[in-house]
Amino acid sequence: MAFLFDVFTCLILSVIIIQDAKQRQIHWVLIPLLLLSILPSAFSQHSFLQTSKLFAINLGFLLLQLALLFVFFSVKNRTLPTIINTYIGLGDILLFLVLCAAFSPLNFLFFYSGSLLLSLAGYRLYRLIKADPDPTVPLAGTVSLCLVLALGLKYFFHYDFYDDSPILSLMGASA
């Protein structure tokens, strides 16, 4: 059953990838659909209370990142900026909000950081190859592509997105 939800998740992510690449925006309906496709995996791993706790930790990290982004542009521009739809799209933020439910905290941190780096590097490479007059990065689309790849690797390596112990063991800590 979890496999079917992951397939549905990949289908939704594929639509996000296409829409964001073509229009630099995604339809709002995709966000709740994506959440509904991700939640069964979370609830199959943990209780509602535990899932809520993991979500809250990830959300705290995401809110910290957005606050730092706001402070950075406030200092840089010497004014209170409107960062949504100026520096980051609302769809991008909502996608990251949904992804808070898809991972344990360390897995979320690694996925978030890795997908941002891959998005930036991939789009810079794309801009070198093809002259695109639009300077914006289709962040929701590239992060969605990273999640599709991560879901594929999840099944290939039998990896659990809700278990931080492999990351902790790589860091030399115990779970």
N, C-alpha and C positions, 0 to 999 in steps of 0.2 A: 504494500500500500504506500509506503514511504517513497518507493521508486516512482509511482504514478504522480505523486505530489511534486517530486523533483522534475519530472518531465513537464508537468504543467508550469512549474516555475521557469523552466528553460524556454517554453513557448512564450510566456509573458515577457521574459527578458529579451527574447529575440525581437518582439514587437517594439520594446523600448529602444533597442539598438538601432533598428531601422528608422523609427520616428526621430530619435535624437540626431542621427546622422543626417537625415534629410531636412528636418525642420528646426533643429536645435531646441526642441521642446517635446514633452511627452504628454499624452492625454492623462488627465487626473484619475480616470477609472482604473488605469493600470496599477496604481499604487495600492488601493485596497485589495485588488485581485492578487497582487504579489504578496501582500501580507497574509491573505487567506491561504495562499499556497505554501508559505513558509511556516506558519504557526503549527500545523500538524507535526512537523519534524521536531520542533521545540518541545511540544507537549508530549511527544512519545518518549523523549529523553528525560524530561524533568516534570515535576509537579507545576501547577499554576504559580504557586508562590516562588519556587526556585527560578522558573522562567522569568517571572516578573523581576526578581532580584538581578538576574543576569542582564535583562533588558535595561534596568535602571542604571547599572554600572556602565554599560555601553552608551546609553543616552547621556550620562554625565560626561563621558569622554567627548562625545559629539558636541554637546553644548559648550564644553570648554574650548574646543577647536573653533566653533563659531564665534565665541566671545573673543578669543585671541585674534581672529580675523577682523572682527569689528574694531578692536583696539588698534591693530596694526594700521588699518585704513583711516582710522580717526587721527592717529598721530601723523601718518604720512600726508594726509590731505588737510590737516588742521581744521577739520569740521566733522560733524557727526554724519557718517555716510549711511546711505541705504544700500546695504550689501546684497540684499536679495534682488535678483534680476539685474544687478549692476556688476557684481563680481562673481556671484554664484547664483544659479537658477533655483527657483523654488522646487522644481522637479528633482534637482540634484539633492537638495536637503531632504525632501520627502523620501527619496530612495534610500539615503543613508539612515534615515529614521527607521524605515522598514528593516534594513539590514541589521539594526541593533538586535532584532529578534532572531536573526539567522545564525548567530555565533556566540560562543562563550567569550568572555572579555579579552583574553589574550589572542584568541583566533580572530576576533573582531579587530583588534589593534593591528595585527599582522595583515589581515585582509585589507583594511582601510588604508594603511600606509602603502602596502604593495600595489593596490589598485590605483591609488593616486599617482605613484611613481610611474607605473606602467602606462597610465593614461597620458601623463605629461610626455614621457619618452616616445610613446607610440604616435601621439599627435604631432610632436616636433618632427619626427621622421616622416610622417605623412606630408607635413607642410614643406619639407625639403624636396620630396618627390613630386608633389602636385601643388601648383600655385593656387591656393584657396584664398579668395578675398575676405572670407569670414575669419577673424582672428580668435573666435571663441572655440573652446574645447567642448566637444559633445560629452561632457563628464558622465551623465547618467548612462549614456550608451556604452562608453568605454568601461565603466565600472560594471555594467551589466554583462559585458563580454567577459570580463575577468571572473564574474560569478559563474557564468556558464562553464568556463574552463575549470574553475574550482570544483564545481559539481561533478564534472567529468573525472577529475583527479580523485575526488572523494570516493567514487566507485572503483576506480582503478587501484587505488592504494588502500581501500577500506578505511578511510579517514573519518573521524567523527568531529564535526564542527563545534560540538558542545563539550569537548574534552580538552582541557588545557595541559594535561599531563605530558603529551609528547613535546610540546614547546618548553615546558618546565624542565624536562629531562635533557633537552638540548642545551638549555641554559645552565645545567648543572644543579638545578634545584629539584626538590622532591615535591610531589603533588600533595 
